[in-house]
Amino acid sequence: MNEITQADDAKLGEVVDEILSKMARGENPDIDAYAGEYPDLADIIRNALPALRIVAQSGGVTPAEEVDS
């Protein structure tokens, strides 16, 4: 896997926030769709899904868009 650039890191943060927001609303985001939309981040997105589900279920993290409001 290639090293992640700052732009990729920022985009990954946005994707994670979006996925967490959807999970918080009770939705089940299509990880394959996200992986397809961001192929450079696909492995990270797929590998992070189990952890994101645990975080969302625990209520331990609030998506950034809700914090900024």
C-alpha positions in Angstrom: 0.0 0.0 0.0 1.2 3.5 -0.8 1.9 6.1 1.7 -1.1 8.4 2.4 -0.8 12.0 1.4 -2.2 14.9 3.4 -5.0 15.3 0.8 -5.8 11.6 1.2 -5.8 11.9 5.0 -8.2 14.8 4.8 -10.5 12.9 2.4 -10.3 9.9 4.6 -11.4 12.0 7.6 -14.4 13.3 5.6 -15.4 9.7 4.5 -15.1 8.4 8.1 -17.3 11.3 9.4 -19.9 10.6 6.7 -19.9 6.8 7.5 -20.2 7.5 11.2 -23.0 10.0 10.6 -24.9 7.4 8.6 -24.3 4.8 11.3 -25.5 7.2 14.0 -28.7 7.6 12.0 -29.2 3.9 11.9 -28.2 3.5 8.3 -25.9 0.8 7.0 -23.5 2.6 4.6 -22.3 0.6 1.6 -18.6 0.3 2.2 -18.0 -1.1 -1.3 -19.6 2.0 -2.8 -17.2 4.2 -0.7 -14.3 2.0 -1.7 -15.2 2.4 -5.4 -15.6 6.1 -5.1 -12.2 6.5 -3.4 -10.0 3.7 -4.9 -6.8 5.1 -3.4 -8.4 4.7 0.1 -10.3 1.5 -0.6 -8.1 -0.8 1.5 -8.2 1.6 4.5 -11.9 2.1 4.2 -12.6 -1.7 4.1 -10.1 -2.4 6.9 -11.6 0.4 9.1 -15.2 -0.7 8.8 -15.2 -3.1 11.8 -13.7 -0.5 14.1 -16.1 2.2 12.8 -19.1 -0.1 13.5 -17.8 -0.6 17.1 -17.3 3.1 17.6 -20.8 3.9 16.2 -22.4 1.3 18.3 -20.7 2.5 21.5 -21.7 6.1 20.9 -18.0 6.9 21.6 -17.4 9.4 18.8 -19.5 12.2 17.4 -19.0 13.0 13.7 -17.2 16.3 13.1 -20.2 17.8 11.4 -22.2 17.4 14.6 -19.4 18.8 16.8 -19.1 21.9 14.6 -22.8 22.8 14.8 
